[in-house]
Amino acid sequence: WIKDRKLRTIFKDVLDVPLMVTEKFERKTIKGQIGKLPNGELQIQLARNLTDDSFARSVSEELLHALRIRKGRADYAAEQLLEYSKRPTEQSAKKGVESLLGRDLYEELLKR
């Protein structure tokens, strides 16, 4: 579901992570999240009502989370007590997507 060559290269280690589009989350402000299936495999969930640009940004951020988890570079459990907007992994994912993709591609994603 990712056609862009640069994105496929950056996220090649997590392109096998399944994507599920869901009707709604418990909190209405959530656009996407990474979780684990009963078998321990990662899964990305995205809200059904996202605009194209919101979908592109959200899937990129969740893929970055998946990449960090697979490489052992994130401790999400330790952050669960923090308010969502104050979680370092969430802030760095937003910045990381822009940094990884470069400003031009990130801006292009916002337009799609």
Buried (B, 14 or more C-beta within 10 A) or exposed (E): EBEBEEBEEBBEEBEEBEBEEEEEBEEEEBBBBBEEEEEEEBBBBBBEEBEEEBBBBBBBBBBBBBBBBEEEEBEEEEBEEEEEEEBEBBEBBEEBBBEBBEEEBBEBBEEE
